[in-house]
């Protein structure tokens, strides 16, 4: 009987082909750095219901501040708001600042963390243990998205088909964009009601 050969992944081949260096990050192995990033990301998914509630309140506050953003100018507040957003969401969700945040529809698991950047569910290569095909040590973003969505009040939003990423919005503030869109929708609704009342 021949022994089964261990499978060699693409990630292993790339690592072997990488140039060798004497540099090693002080006291932290690359594997521990990866696990630490996953730890915060996985905490966010486990607490998706709490974060859903918080994000809803946060969006309401941002919408209340719309007159301020509009008065100063959305273009002027973009840089400082983006600075804060990038750091907060980067720490909590490993955000890639695509500018089209759909965390509330994906169980607080950012689909941009998928190596293939799939926006509508997992690929066919999810491993039996639920890990990623491309990065074997990483839990599949979409497996975790489904788990997180099951805890959320509006968890069925995960079933909605998402549009492809608009690369022109990369590195822009999703917070400001969503606020401006919500304010415009509210103004349109108010105008329609006023028109209907006067007719």
C-alpha positions in Angstrom: 0.0 0.0 0.0 1.4 3.4 -1.0 1.3 6.2 1.6 -0.9 9.2 0.7 1.2 12.2 -0.4 0.5 15.4 1.6 -1.2 18.0 -0.5 0.8 21.0 -1.4 -1.1 24.3 -1.6 -0.4 27.3 -3.7 0.4 29.3 -0.5 3.1 26.8 0.4 4.7 27.0 -3.0 4.7 30.8 -2.9 6.3 30.7 0.6 9.0 28.3 -0.6 9.8 30.4 -3.7 10.0 33.7 -1.6 13.5 35.1 -1.2 15.1 34.1 2.2 15.9 36.9 4.6 17.5 37.2 8.0 14.7 39.7 9.0 12.2 38.3 11.6 9.7 40.6 13.3 10.6 41.0 17.0 9.1 38.3 19.2 6.1 37.7 16.9 5.9 35.0 14.2 3.9 35.8 11.1 1.5 33.0 12.1 0.8 34.7 15.5 0.2 38.0 13.7 -2.3 36.4 11.4 -4.1 34.7 14.3 -4.3 38.0 16.2 -6.0 39.7 13.3 -8.4 36.9 13.0 -9.1 37.1 16.7 -10.5 40.6 16.6 -12.3 39.9 13.3 -13.9 36.7 14.7 -14.9 38.6 17.9 -16.8 41.1 15.7 -18.6 38.3 14.0 -19.6 36.6 17.2 -21.0 39.9 18.5 -22.7 40.8 15.2 -26.1 41.5 16.8 -24.6 44.0 19.3 -22.6 45.7 16.5 -25.7 45.7 14.2 -27.6 47.7 17.0 -24.6 50.0 17.5 -24.2 50.7 13.8 -27.9 51.5 13.5 -27.6 54.1 16.3 -24.3 55.4 14.8 -25.9 55.9 11.4 -28.8 57.8 13.0 -26.3 60.2 14.7 -24.4 60.7 11.4 -27.6 61.5 9.6 -28.5 64.0 12.3 -25.1 65.6 11.6 -25.9 65.9 7.9 -26.6 69.7 8.1 -23.1 70.1 9.6 -21.4 67.9 7.0 -23.3 69.8 4.3 -22.5 73.2 5.8 -18.7 72.4 6.0 -18.8 70.5 2.7 -18.7 66.7 2.4 -15.4 67.1 0.4 -13.8 68.9 3.3 -14.8 66.5 6.0 -13.9 63.4 3.9 -10.2 63.3 4.9 -10.7 63.4 8.7 -13.7 61.1 8.7 -11.9 58.6 6.4 -8.9 58.7 8.8 -11.1 57.7 11.7 -13.2 55.2 9.7 -10.1 53.4 8.3 -8.6 52.9 11.7 -11.8 51.8 13.6 -13.0 49.5 10.8 -9.5 48.3 10.1 -9.1 47.2 13.7 -12.6 45.7 14.1 -13.1 44.1 10.7 -9.8 44.2 8.9 -11.5 46.7 6.6 -10.0 47.3 3.1 -11.8 50.7 2.6 -13.7 49.6 -0.6 -16.1 52.6 0.0 -19.1 50.3 -0.3 -19.4 48.7 3.1 -21.9 45.9 3.4 -21.0 44.6 6.9 -24.6 44.9 8.0 -25.6 42.5 5.2 -22.7 40.0 5.7 -22.8 39.2 9.5 -20.1 41.8 10.2 -17.6 39.8 8.1 -16.0 41.9 5.5 -16.1 40.2 2.1 -13.1 42.2 0.9 -11.0 40.0 3.2 -11.7 37.1 0.8 -8.6 36.6 -1.3 -10.9 36.5 -4.4 -12.9 39.5 -3.1 -16.2 37.6 -3.7 -19.2 39.7 -2.8 -22.0 37.1 -3.1 -21.0 34.0 -1.2 -18.2 31.6 -1.0 -16.3 30.0 -3.9 -16.3 26.2 -4.5 -13.0 25.7 -2.8 -14.0 26.1 0.9 -12.1 23.4 2.8 -13.9 20.7 4.8 -12.9 22.5 8.1 -14.4 25.8 6.8 -11.1 27.4 6.0 -10.1 29.3 2.9 -8.8 27.6 -0.2 -6.2 30.2 -0.9 -5.1 30.9 2.7 -5.5 27.5 4.5 -5.0 29.0 8.0 -7.8 31.6 7.5 -11.5 30.8 8.2 -13.5 31.4 5.1 -15.0 34.9 5.2 -18.3 33.7 3.9 -18.7 30.8 6.3 -18.2 33.3 9.1 -20.5 35.8 7.4 -23.3 33.2 7.4 -22.6 32.4 11.1 -22.7 36.1 12.0 -25.8 36.8 10.0 -27.7 34.2 12.0 -27.3 36.3 15.1 -28.6 39.5 13.5 -32.1 40.9 13.5 -31.8 41.7 9.7 -29.6 38.6 9.1 -31.5 37.7 5.9 -30.0 40.6 4.2 -27.1 38.2 3.4 -29.4 36.7 0.7 -29.5 40.0 -1.2 -27.4 40.0 -4.4 -24.6 42.7 -4.1 -23.3 44.8 -7.0 -19.7 44.4 -8.1 -17.2 46.6 -6.4 -17.0 50.1 -7.9 -13.2 50.7 -7.8 -13.7 54.5 -8.2 -15.0 54.5 -4.6 -12.0 52.8 -3.1 -10.3 54.7 -0.2 -13.4 56.9 0.3 -15.7 57.1 3.4 -18.6 54.7 3.3 -20.0 56.5 6.4 -20.3 59.8 4.6 -21.6 58.3 1.3 -24.4 56.4 3.1 -25.3 59.5 5.2 -25.5 61.7 2.1 -27.6 59.0 0.3 -30.0 58.7 3.3 -30.3 62.5 3.6 -31.1 62.8 -0.1 -33.7 60.0 0.2 -35.3 61.7 3.2 -35.5 65.0 1.4 -37.1 63.4 -1.7 -39.7 61.7 0.6 -40.4 65.0 2.4 -40.9 66.8 -1.0 -43.2 64.1 -2.2 -45.3 64.3 0.9 -45.5 68.1 0.7 -46.5 67.9 -2.9 -49.2 65.4 -2.1 -50.5 67.5 0.8 -50.8 70.6 -1.3 -52.5 68.8 -4.2 
